[in-house]
Amino acid sequence: MTQPNFHQMSRTELRAYILKHRDDERAFHAYMDKLANEPVLVSRTLEDLEDPHRFA
């Protein structure tokens, strides 16, 4: 079986792959690298942080 190219996968695709292949440590590490290196867009406000119900 050919190993997928984790670097070409989107974060969503890689997460889905990990959920199906939970024992694939290379995929997990690639996902952690993506989380650490790719920016995440967040559309929250300071009010969201102050209100725990809205933050969840």
C-alpha distance matrix in Angstrom:
0.0 3.8 6.4 9.2 12.5 14.7 17.8 17.8 17.5 20.9 22.0 22.0 18.5 17.3 19.6 18.3 14.7 16.2 18.2 15.3 13.3 16.5 15.2 13.1 15.9 14.6 14.6 18.0 19.5 18.5 20.2 23.2 23.5 23.7 26.3 28.3 28.2 28.4 31.7 32.1 34.9 37.2 40.1 42.1 45.7 47.7 49.2 45.8 45.5 49.0 48.4 45.8 45.6 44.6 42.2 40.1
3.8 0.0 3.8 6.3 9.2 11.9 14.6 14.5 14.8 18.4 19.9 20.3 16.8 15.6 18.4 17.5 14.0 15.7 18.3 15.9 13.9 17.0 16.0 13.2 15.4 13.3 13.2 16.9 17.8 16.3 18.3 21.4 21.1 21.2 24.1 25.9 25.5 25.6 29.1 29.8 32.5 35.1 38.0 40.2 43.8 45.9 47.5 44.2 43.9 47.5 47.2 44.8 44.7 43.4 40.9 39.1
6.4 3.8 0.0 3.8 6.6 8.6 11.5 12.1 12.3 15.8 16.9 17.7 14.4 12.6 15.5 15.2 11.6 12.9 15.9 14.1 11.8 14.5 13.6 10.3 12.1 9.7 9.6 13.3 14.1 12.5 14.7 17.6 17.4 17.6 20.5 22.3 22.0 22.3 25.8 26.5 29.4 31.9 35.1 37.1 40.6 42.6 44.3 41.0 40.6 44.2 44.0 41.6 41.7 40.4 37.8 36.1
9.2 6.3 3.8 0.0 3.8 5.8 8.9 8.8 8.6 12.2 13.6 14.4 11.0 9.7 13.0 12.7 9.5 11.5 14.5 13.2 11.7 14.5 14.5 11.1 12.9 10.2 8.8 12.6 13.5 11.2 12.7 16.1 15.8 15.2 18.2 20.3 19.7 19.5 22.8 23.5 26.2 28.8 31.8 34.0 37.5 39.7 41.4 38.2 38.0 41.6 41.4 39.2 39.1 37.7 35.1 33.6
12.5 9.2 6.6 3.8 0.0 3.8 5.5 5.7 6.8 10.5 12.3 13.9 11.1 9.6 13.3 13.9 11.2 12.9 16.2 15.7 14.3 16.5 16.6 13.0 13.8 10.5 9.2 12.7 12.8 9.7 11.7 14.8 13.7 13.0 16.4 18.1 17.0 16.8 20.3 21.4 24.1 27.0 30.1 32.4 35.9 38.0 40.0 37.0 36.7 40.4 40.4 38.5 38.7 36.9 34.3 33.1
14.7 11.9 8.6 5.8 3.8 0.0 3.8 5.4 5.2 8.2 9.2 11.2 8.9 6.7 10.2 11.6 9.3 10.4 13.9 14.1 12.8 14.4 14.9 11.4 11.7 8.7 6.6 9.6 9.7 6.4 7.9 11.2 10.3 9.5 12.7 14.6 13.9 13.8 17.2 18.2 21.1 23.8 27.0 29.1 32.6 34.6 36.6 33.5 33.1 36.8 36.9 34.9 35.2 33.5 30.8 29.6
17.8 14.6 11.5 8.9 5.5 3.8 0.0 3.8 5.5 7.9 9.3 12.1 10.6 8.9 12.3 14.2 12.6 13.6 16.9 17.6 16.5 17.8 18.3 14.8 14.4 11.1 9.6 11.9 11.0 7.2 8.9 11.5 9.5 8.3 12.0 13.3 11.7 11.5 15.1 16.7 19.5 22.6 25.8 28.2 31.4 33.4 35.7 32.9 32.5 36.2 36.6 35.0 35.5 33.5 30.7 30.0
17.8 14.5 12.1 8.8 5.7 5.4 3.8 0.0 3.8 6.6 9.4 11.5 9.5 9.2 12.8 13.9 12.7 14.6 17.5 17.8 17.3 19.2 20.2 16.7 17.1 14.0 11.9 14.5 14.3 10.5 11.4 14.4 12.8 10.7 14.1 15.9 14.1 12.9 16.1 17.3 19.6 22.8 25.7 28.4 31.8 34.2 36.2 33.4 33.4 37.2 37.4 35.8 36.0 33.8 31.4 30.6
17.5 14.8 12.3 8.6 6.8 5.2 5.5 3.8 0.0 3.8 6.5 7.9 5.7 5.8 9.3 10.2 9.5 11.6 14.2 14.7 14.7 16.6 18.1 15.1 15.8 13.3 10.4 12.6 13.3 9.8 9.5 13.0 12.3 9.8 12.6 15.2 14.1 12.6 15.4 15.8 18.1 20.9 23.8 26.3 29.8 32.3 34.1 31.0 31.2 34.9 34.8 33.1 33.0 31.0 28.6 27.6
20.9 18.4 15.8 12.2 10.5 8.2 7.9 6.6 3.8 0.0 3.8 5.3 5.1 6.1 8.5 9.9 10.5 12.2 14.2 15.5 16.1 17.5 19.6 16.9 17.4 15.4 12.2 13.4 14.2 10.9 9.4 12.5 12.1 8.8 10.8 13.8 12.7 10.4 12.6 12.5 14.5 17.3 20.0 22.6 26.2 28.7 30.5 27.5 27.8 31.5 31.4 29.9 29.7 27.5 25.3 24.5
22.0 19.9 16.9 13.6 12.3 9.2 9.3 9.4 6.5 3.8 0.0 3.8 5.5 5.1 6.1 8.6 9.8 10.5 12.3 14.4 15.0 15.6 17.9 15.7 15.7 14.4 11.0 11.2 12.2 9.6 6.9 9.7 10.1 6.9 7.8 11.3 11.1 9.0 11.0 10.4 12.8 15.2 18.2 20.3 23.9 26.2 27.9 24.8 24.8 28.5 28.4 26.6 26.7 24.7 22.2 21.3
22.0 20.3 17.7 14.4 13.9 11.2 12.1 11.5 7.9 5.3 3.8 0.0 3.8 5.5 5.1 6.2 8.6 9.9 10.7 12.6 14.2 15.1 17.9 16.2 17.0 16.2 12.5 12.7 14.6 12.4 9.5 12.4 13.6 10.5 10.9 14.6 14.8 12.5 13.8 12.3 14.0 15.8 18.3 20.5 24.2 26.7 27.9 24.6 25.0 28.6 28.0 26.1 25.7 23.8 21.7 20.3
18.5 16.8 14.4 11.0 11.1 8.9 10.6 9.5 5.7 5.1 5.5 3.8 0.0 3.8 5.5 5.1 6.2 8.7 10.0 10.8 12.2 13.9 16.5 14.4 15.8 14.6 10.9 12.2 14.3 11.8 9.8 13.4 14.3 11.6 13.0 16.4 16.4 14.4 16.4 15.5 17.4 19.5 22.0 24.2 28.0 30.5 31.7 28.4 28.8 32.4 31.7 29.7 29.2 27.5 25.4 23.8
17.3 15.6 12.6 9.7 9.6 6.7 8.9 9.2 5.8 6.1 5.1 5.5 3.8 0.0 3.8 5.4 5.0 6.2 8.6 9.9 10.2 11.4 13.6 11.3 12.2 11.0 7.3 8.5 10.6 8.3 6.4 10.1 11.2 9.3 10.8 14.0 14.4 13.3 15.8 15.3 17.9 19.9 22.9 24.8 28.4 30.5 32.0 28.7 28.6 32.2 31.8 29.6 29.5 28.0 25.5 23.9
19.6 18.4 15.5 13.0 13.3 10.2 12.3 12.8 9.3 8.5 6.1 5.1 5.5 3.8 0.0 3.8 5.4 5.1 6.3 8.8 9.8 10.1 13.0 11.7 12.5 12.4 8.7 8.4 11.2 10.0 7.0 9.9 12.1 10.4 10.5 14.1 15.3 14.1 16.0 14.7 17.2 18.6 21.4 22.9 26.5 28.5 29.7 26.2 26.1 29.6 28.9 26.5 26.3 25.1 22.6 20.7
18.3 17.5 15.2 12.7 13.9 11.6 14.2 13.9 10.2 9.9 8.6 6.2 5.1 5.4 3.8 0.0 3.8 5.4 5.1 6.5 8.7 10.0 13.2 12.2 14.1 14.2 10.5 11.0 14.1 12.8 10.4 13.6 15.7 13.8 14.3 17.8 18.8 17.4 19.2 17.7 19.7 21.0 23.4 25.1 28.8 31.0 31.9 28.3 28.5 31.9 30.8 28.4 27.7 26.6 24.5 22.3
14.7 14.0 11.6 9.5 11.2 9.3 12.6 12.7 9.5 10.5 9.8 8.6 6.2 5.0 5.4 3.8 0.0 3.8 5.4 5.2 6.0 8.3 10.7 9.2 11.5 11.3 7.8 9.3 12.4 11.2 9.8 13.2 15.0 13.8 15.0 18.2 19.0 18.1 20.5 19.7 22.1 23.7 26.4 28.1 31.8 33.9 35.0 31.4 31.4 34.8 34.0 31.4 31.0 30.0 27.7 25.5
16.2 15.7 12.9 11.5 12.9 10.4 13.6 14.6 11.6 12.2 10.5 9.9 8.7 6.2 5.1 5.4 3.8 0.0 3.8 5.3 4.9 5.3 8.1 7.1 8.8 9.6 6.3 6.5 10.1 10.0 8.3 11.0 13.5 13.0 13.6 16.6 18.1 17.8 20.1 19.3 22.0 23.3 26.2 27.4 31.0 32.7 33.8 30.3 29.9 33.2 32.5 29.7 29.6 28.9 26.3 24.0
18.2 18.3 15.9 14.5 16.2 13.9 16.9 17.5 14.2 14.2 12.3 10.7 10.0 8.6 6.3 5.1 5.4 3.8 0.0 3.8 5.6 5.6 9.3 9.7 11.8 13.2 10.1 9.6 13.4 13.5 11.3 13.7 16.6 15.8 15.7 19.0 20.7 20.1 21.9 20.4 22.8 23.6 26.2 27.2 30.7 32.5 33.2 29.5 29.3 32.5 31.3 28.4 27.9 27.5 25.2 22.6
15.3 15.9 14.1 13.2 15.7 14.1 17.6 17.8 14.7 15.5 14.4 12.6 10.8 9.9 8.8 6.5 5.2 5.3 3.8 0.0 3.8 6.0 8.9 9.3 12.4 13.6 10.8 11.5 15.1 15.0 13.6 16.3 18.8 18.1 18.7 21.8 23.2 22.6 24.7 23.5 25.8 26.8 29.3 30.5 34.2 36.1 36.8 33.1 33.0 36.2 34.9 32.0 31.4 30.9 28.8 26.1
13.3 13.9 11.8 11.7 14.3 12.8 16.5 17.3 14.7 16.1 15.0 14.2 12.2 10.2 9.8 8.7 6.0 4.9 5.6 3.8 0.0 3.8 5.5 5.7 9.0 10.4 8.4 9.3 12.8 13.2 12.5 15.1 17.4 17.4 18.3 21.0 22.4 22.4 24.9 24.2 26.9 28.1 31.0 32.1 35.7 37.3 38.3 34.7 34.3 37.5 36.6 33.6 33.3 32.9 30.5 27.9
16.5 17.0 14.5 14.5 16.5 14.4 17.8 19.2 16.6 17.5 15.6 15.1 13.9 11.4 10.1 10.0 8.3 5.3 5.6 6.0 3.8 0.0 3.8 5.6 7.8 10.4 8.7 8.1 11.7 13.0 12.1 13.7 16.6 17.1 17.3 19.8 21.8 22.1 24.5 23.6 26.4 27.4 30.3 31.0 34.4 35.7 36.7 33.1 32.4 35.4 34.6 31.4 31.4 31.3 28.7 26.1
15.2 16.0 13.6 14.5 16.6 14.9 18.3 20.2 18.1 19.6 17.9 17.9 16.5 13.6 13.0 13.2 10.7 8.1 9.3 8.9 5.5 3.8 0.0 3.8 6.0 9.0 8.8 8.6 11.4 13.3 13.3 14.7 17.2 18.3 18.9 20.9 22.9 23.7 26.4 25.9 29.0 30.1 33.2 33.9 37.3 38.4 39.6 36.1 35.1 38.1 37.5 34.4 34.6 34.5 31.8 29.3
13.1 13.2 10.3 11.1 13.0 11.4 14.8 16.7 15.1 16.9 15.7 16.2 14.4 11.3 11.7 12.2 9.2 7.1 9.7 9.3 5.7 5.6 3.8 0.0 3.8 5.5 5.5 6.5 8.9 10.2 10.9 12.7 14.6 15.7 17.0 18.8 20.3 21.2 24.1 24.1 27.3 28.9 32.1 33.2 36.5 37.9 39.3 35.9 34.9 38.2 37.8 34.9 35.2 34.8 31.9 29.7
15.9 15.4 12.1 12.9 13.8 11.7 14.4 17.1 15.8 17.4 15.7 17.0 15.8 12.2 12.5 14.1 11.5 8.8 11.8 12.4 9.0 7.8 6.0 3.8 0.0 3.8 5.4 4.9 6.2 8.5 9.7 10.5 12.3 14.2 15.3 16.5 18.2 19.7 22.7 23.0 26.5 28.0 31.4 32.2 35.4 36.5 38.2 34.9 33.6 36.9 36.8 33.9 34.7 34.2 31.1 29.2
14.6 13.3 9.7 10.2 10.5 8.7 11.1 14.0 13.3 15.4 14.4 16.2 14.6 11.0 12.4 14.2 11.3 9.6 13.2 13.6 10.4 10.4 9.0 5.5 3.8 0.0 3.8 5.4 5.2 6.1 8.6 9.9 10.5 12.4 14.3 15.4 16.4 17.8 21.2 22.0 25.5 27.4 30.9 32.1 35.4 36.6 38.5 35.4 34.2 37.6 37.8 35.2 36.0 35.1 31.9 30.4
14.6 13.2 9.6 8.8 9.2 6.6 9.6 11.9 10.4 12.2 11.0 12.5 10.9 7.3 8.7 10.5 7.8 6.3 10.1 10.8 8.4 8.7 8.8 5.5 5.4 3.8 0.0 3.8 5.5 5.0 6.1 8.7 9.8 10.5 12.4 14.3 15.2 16.0 19.1 19.5 22.8 24.7 28.0 29.4 32.8 34.3 36.1 32.8 31.9 35.4 35.3 32.8 33.3 32.3 29.3 27.7
18.0 16.9 13.3 12.6 12.7 9.6 11.9 14.5 12.6 13.4 11.2 12.7 12.2 8.5 8.4 11.0 9.3 6.5 9.6 11.5 9.3 8.1 8.6 6.5 4.9 5.4 3.8 0.0 3.8 5.4 5.1 6.3 8.7 9.9 10.6 12.4 14.3 15.3 18.1 18.1 21.6 23.0 26.5 27.4 30.7 31.9 33.6 30.3 29.2 32.6 32.5 29.9 30.6 29.8 26.7 25.0
19.5 17.8 14.1 13.5 12.8 9.7 11.0 14.3 13.3 14.2 12.2 14.6 14.3 10.6 11.2 14.1 12.4 10.1 13.4 15.1 12.8 11.7 11.4 8.9 6.2 5.2 5.5 3.8 0.0 3.8 5.3 5.0 6.1 8.6 9.8 10.5 12.2 14.0 17.1 17.8 21.5 23.2 26.9 27.8 30.8 31.9 34.0 30.9 29.5 32.9 33.4 30.9 32.0 31.1 27.7 26.5
18.5 16.3 12.5 11.2 9.7 6.4 7.2 10.5 9.8 10.9 9.6 12.4 11.8 8.3 10.0 12.8 11.2 10.0 13.5 15.0 13.2 13.0 13.3 10.2 8.5 6.1 5.0 5.4 3.8 0.0 3.8 5.5 5.0 6.3 8.7 9.9 10.5 11.7 15.1 16.1 19.7 21.9 25.5 26.9 30.1 31.5 33.7 30.7 29.6 33.2 33.6 31.4 32.3 31.0 27.8 26.7
20.2 18.3 14.7 12.7 11.7 7.9 8.9 11.4 9.5 9.4 6.9 9.5 9.8 6.4 7.0 10.4 9.8 8.3 11.3 13.6 12.5 12.1 13.3 10.9 9.7 8.6 6.1 5.1 5.3 3.8 0.0 3.8 5.4 5.0 6.3 8.7 9.9 10.3 13.2 13.5 16.9 18.8 22.3 23.6 26.9 28.4 30.4 27.2 26.4 29.9 30.1 27.9 28.6 27.3 24.2 23.0
23.2 21.4 17.6 16.1 14.8 11.2 11.5 14.4 13.0 12.5 9.7 12.4 13.4 10.1 9.9 13.6 13.2 11.0 13.7 16.3 15.1 13.7 14.7 12.7 10.5 9.9 8.7 6.3 5.0 5.5 3.8 0.0 3.8 5.4 5.1 6.2 8.6 10.1 12.6 13.1 16.8 18.4 22.0 22.9 25.9 26.9 29.0 26.1 24.7 28.2 28.7 26.5 27.7 26.5 23.1 22.2
23.5 21.1 17.4 15.8 13.7 10.3 9.5 12.8 12.3 12.1 10.1 13.6 14.3 11.2 12.1 15.7 15.0 13.5 16.6 18.8 17.4 16.6 17.2 14.6 12.3 10.5 9.8 8.7 6.1 5.0 5.4 3.8 0.0 3.8 5.4 5.1 6.0 8.3 11.5 13.0 16.7 18.9 22.6 23.8 26.7 27.8 30.3 27.6 26.2 29.8 30.7 28.8 30.1 28.6 25.2 24.8
23.7 21.2 17.6 15.2 13.0 9.5 8.3 10.7 9.8 8.8 6.9 10.5 11.6 9.3 10.4 13.8 13.8 13.0 15.8 18.1 17.4 17.1 18.3 15.7 14.2 12.4 10.5 9.9 8.6 6.3 5.0 5.4 3.8 0.0 3.8 5.4 5.2 5.5 8.8 10.1 13.7 16.2 19.8 21.4 24.5 26.1 28.4 25.7 24.8 28.5 29.2 27.5 28.5 26.7 23.5 23.2
26.3 24.1 20.5 18.2 16.4 12.7 12.0 14.1 12.6 10.8 7.8 10.9 13.0 10.8 10.5 14.3 15.0 13.6 15.7 18.7 18.3 17.3 18.9 17.0 15.3 14.3 12.4 10.6 9.8 8.7 6.3 5.1 5.4 3.8 0.0 3.8 5.7 5.8 7.7 8.1 11.8 13.6 17.3 18.5 21.5 22.8 25.1 22.3 21.3 24.9 25.6 23.9 25.0 23.3 20.0 19.7
28.3 25.9 22.3 20.3 18.1 14.6 13.3 15.9 15.2 13.8 11.3 14.6 16.4 14.0 14.1 17.8 18.2 16.6 19.0 21.8 21.0 19.8 20.9 18.8 16.5 15.4 14.3 12.4 10.5 9.9 8.7 6.2 5.1 5.4 3.8 0.0 3.8 6.1 8.0 9.5 13.3 15.0 18.8 19.7 22.2 23.1 25.8 23.4 21.8 25.4 26.6 25.0 26.7 25.0 21.5 21.7
28.2 25.5 22.0 19.7 17.0 13.9 11.7 14.1 14.1 12.7 11.1 14.8 16.4 14.4 15.3 18.8 19.0 18.1 20.7 23.2 22.4 21.8 22.9 20.3 18.2 16.4 15.2 14.3 12.2 10.5 9.9 8.6 6.0 5.2 5.7 3.8 0.0 3.8 6.6 9.4 12.8 15.4 19.0 20.5 23.0 24.2 27.1 24.9 23.7 27.3 28.6 27.4 28.9 26.9 23.6 24.0
28.4 25.6 22.3 19.5 16.8 13.8 11.5 12.9 12.6 10.4 9.0 12.5 14.4 13.3 14.1 17.4 18.1 17.8 20.1 22.6 22.4 22.1 23.7 21.2 19.7 17.8 16.0 15.3 14.0 11.7 10.3 10.1 8.3 5.5 5.8 6.1 3.8 0.0 3.8 6.5 9.7 12.7 16.2 18.2 20.9 22.7 25.4 23.1 22.4 26.2 27.2 26.2 27.3 24.9 22.0 22.5
31.7 29.1 25.8 22.8 20.3 17.2 15.1 16.1 15.4 12.6 11.0 13.8 16.4 15.8 16.0 19.2 20.5 20.1 21.9 24.7 24.9 24.5 26.4 24.1 22.7 21.2 19.1 18.1 17.1 15.1 13.2 12.6 11.5 8.8 7.7 8.0 6.6 3.8 0.0 3.8 6.5 9.4 12.8 14.8 17.4 19.2 22.0 20.0 19.4 23.1 24.3 23.7 24.9 22.2 19.4 20.4
32.1 29.8 26.5 23.5 21.4 18.2 16.7 17.3 15.8 12.5 10.4 12.3 15.5 15.3 14.7 17.7 19.7 19.3 20.4 23.5 24.2 23.6 25.9 24.1 23.0 22.0 19.5 18.1 17.8 16.1 13.5 13.1 13.0 10.1 8.1 9.5 9.4 6.5 3.8 0.0 3.8 6.3 9.9 11.8 14.8 16.9 19.3 16.9 16.7 20.5 21.3 20.6 21.5 18.8 16.1 16.9
34.9 32.5 29.4 26.2 24.1 21.1 19.5 19.6 18.1 14.5 12.8 14.0 17.4 17.9 17.2 19.7 22.1 22.0 22.8 25.8 26.9 26.4 29.0 27.3 26.5 25.5 22.8 21.6 21.5 19.7 16.9 16.8 16.7 13.7 11.8 13.3 12.8 9.7 6.5 3.8 0.0 3.8 6.6 9.3 12.3 15.0 17.2 15.1 15.6 19.2 19.9 19.8 20.3 17.2 15.1 16.4
37.2 35.1 31.9 28.8 27.0 23.8 22.6 22.8 20.9 17.3 15.2 15.8 19.5 19.9 18.6 21.0 23.7 23.3 23.6 26.8 28.1 27.4 30.1 28.9 28.0 27.4 24.7 23.0 23.2 21.9 18.8 18.4 18.9 16.2 13.6 15.0 15.4 12.7 9.4 6.3 3.8 0.0 3.8 5.7 8.9 11.6 13.6 11.3 12.0 15.6 16.2 16.2 16.8 13.6 11.6 13.3
40.1 38.0 35.1 31.8 30.1 27.0 25.8 25.7 23.8 20.0 18.2 18.3 22.0 22.9 21.4 23.4 26.4 26.2 26.2 29.3 31.0 30.3 33.2 32.1 31.4 30.9 28.0 26.5 26.9 25.5 22.3 22.0 22.6 19.8 17.3 18.8 19.0 16.2 12.8 9.9 6.6 3.8 0.0 3.8 6.8 10.2 11.6 9.8 11.5 14.6 14.9 15.7 15.8 12.2 11.2 13.4
42.1 40.2 37.1 34.0 32.4 29.1 28.2 28.4 26.3 22.6 20.3 20.5 24.2 24.8 22.9 25.1 28.1 27.4 27.2 30.5 32.1 31.0 33.9 33.2 32.2 32.1 29.4 27.4 27.8 26.9 23.6 22.9 23.8 21.4 18.5 19.7 20.5 18.2 14.8 11.8 9.3 5.7 3.8 0.0 3.8 6.9 8.1 6.1 7.8 10.9 11.3 12.3 12.8 9.3 8.2 11.1
45.7 43.8 40.6 37.5 35.9 32.6 31.4 31.8 29.8 26.2 23.9 24.2 28.0 28.4 26.5 28.8 31.8 31.0 30.7 34.2 35.7 34.4 37.3 36.5 35.4 35.4 32.8 30.7 30.8 30.1 26.9 25.9 26.7 24.5 21.5 22.2 23.0 20.9 17.4 14.8 12.3 8.9 6.8 3.8 0.0 3.8 5.3 5.2 6.9 9.0 10.2 12.3 13.2 9.9 9.4 13.0
47.7 45.9 42.6 39.7 38.0 34.6 33.4 34.2 32.3 28.7 26.2 26.7 30.5 30.5 28.5 31.0 33.9 32.7 32.5 36.1 37.3 35.7 38.4 37.9 36.5 36.6 34.3 31.9 31.9 31.5 28.4 26.9 27.8 26.1 22.8 23.1 24.2 22.7 19.2 16.9 15.0 11.6 10.2 6.9 3.8 0.0 3.8 5.3 5.1 6.4 8.8 11.2 13.1 10.6 9.8 13.6
49.2 47.5 44.3 41.4 40.0 36.6 35.7 36.2 34.1 30.5 27.9 27.9 31.7 32.0 29.7 31.9 35.0 33.8 33.2 36.8 38.3 36.7 39.6 39.3 38.2 38.5 36.1 33.6 34.0 33.7 30.4 29.0 30.3 28.4 25.1 25.8 27.1 25.4 22.0 19.3 17.2 13.6 11.6 8.1 5.3 3.8 0.0 3.8 5.4 5.1 6.3 9.4 10.7 8.3 8.8 12.5
45.8 44.2 41.0 38.2 37.0 33.5 32.9 33.4 31.0 27.5 24.8 24.6 28.4 28.7 26.2 28.3 31.4 30.3 29.5 33.1 34.7 33.1 36.1 35.9 34.9 35.4 32.8 30.3 30.9 30.7 27.2 26.1 27.6 25.7 22.3 23.4 24.9 23.1 20.0 16.9 15.1 11.3 9.8 6.1 5.2 5.3 3.8 0.0 3.8 5.5 5.3 7.2 8.1 5.3 5.2 8.9
45.5 43.9 40.6 38.0 36.7 33.1 32.5 33.4 31.2 27.8 24.8 25.0 28.8 28.6 26.1 28.5 31.4 29.9 29.3 33.0 34.3 32.4 35.1 34.9 33.6 34.2 31.9 29.2 29.5 29.6 26.4 24.7 26.2 24.8 21.3 21.8 23.7 22.4 19.4 16.7 15.6 12.0 11.5 7.8 6.9 5.1 5.4 3.8 0.0 3.8 5.6 6.6 9.2 7.6 5.7 9.3
49.0 47.5 44.2 41.6 40.4 36.8 36.2 37.2 34.9 31.5 28.5 28.6 32.4 32.2 29.6 31.9 34.8 33.2 32.5 36.2 37.5 35.4 38.1 38.2 36.9 37.6 35.4 32.6 32.9 33.2 29.9 28.2 29.8 28.5 24.9 25.4 27.3 26.2 23.1 20.5 19.2 15.6 14.6 10.9 9.0 6.4 5.1 5.5 3.8 0.0 3.8 6.3 9.0 8.4 7.9 11.2
48.4 47.2 44.0 41.4 40.4 36.9 36.6 37.4 34.8 31.4 28.4 28.0 31.7 31.8 28.9 30.8 34.0 32.5 31.3 34.9 36.6 34.6 37.5 37.8 36.8 37.8 35.3 32.5 33.4 33.6 30.1 28.7 30.7 29.2 25.6 26.6 28.6 27.2 24.3 21.3 19.9 16.2 14.9 11.3 10.2 8.8 6.3 5.3 5.6 3.8 0.0 3.8 5.5 5.5 6.3 9.0
45.8 44.8 41.6 39.2 38.5 34.9 35.0 35.8 33.1 29.9 26.6 26.1 29.7 29.6 26.5 28.4 31.4 29.7 28.4 32.0 33.6 31.4 34.4 34.9 33.9 35.2 32.8 29.9 30.9 31.4 27.9 26.5 28.8 27.5 23.9 25.0 27.4 26.2 23.7 20.6 19.8 16.2 15.7 12.3 12.3 11.2 9.4 7.2 6.6 6.3 3.8 0.0 3.8 5.5 5.0 6.3
45.6 44.7 41.7 39.1 38.7 35.2 35.5 36.0 33.0 29.7 26.7 25.7 29.2 29.5 26.3 27.7 31.0 29.6 27.9 31.4 33.3 31.4 34.6 35.2 34.7 36.0 33.3 30.6 32.0 32.3 28.6 27.7 30.1 28.5 25.0 26.7 28.9 27.3 24.9 21.5 20.3 16.8 15.8 12.8 13.2 13.1 10.7 8.1 9.2 9.0 5.5 3.8 0.0 3.8 5.5 5.6
44.6 43.4 40.4 37.7 36.9 33.5 33.5 33.8 31.0 27.5 24.7 23.8 27.5 28.0 25.1 26.6 30.0 28.9 27.5 30.9 32.9 31.3 34.5 34.8 34.2 35.1 32.3 29.8 31.1 31.0 27.3 26.5 28.6 26.7 23.3 25.0 26.9 24.9 22.2 18.8 17.2 13.6 12.2 9.3 9.9 10.6 8.3 5.3 7.6 8.4 5.5 5.5 3.8 0.0 3.8 5.6
42.2 40.9 37.8 35.1 34.3 30.8 30.7 31.4 28.6 25.3 22.2 21.7 25.4 25.5 22.6 24.5 27.7 26.3 25.2 28.8 30.5 28.7 31.8 31.9 31.1 31.9 29.3 26.7 27.7 27.8 24.2 23.1 25.2 23.5 20.0 21.5 23.6 22.0 19.4 16.1 15.1 11.6 11.2 8.2 9.4 9.8 8.8 5.2 5.7 7.9 6.3 5.0 5.5 3.8 0.0 3.8
40.1 39.1 36.1 33.6 33.1 29.6 30.0 30.6 27.6 24.5 21.3 20.3 23.8 23.9 20.7 22.3 25.5 24.0 22.6 26.1 27.9 26.1 29.3 29.7 29.2 30.4 27.7 25.0 26.5 26.7 23.0 22.2 24.8 23.2 19.7 21.7 24.0 22.5 20.4 16.9 16.4 13.3 13.4 11.1 13.0 13.6 12.5 8.9 9.3 11.2 9.0 6.3 5.6 5.6 3.8 0.0
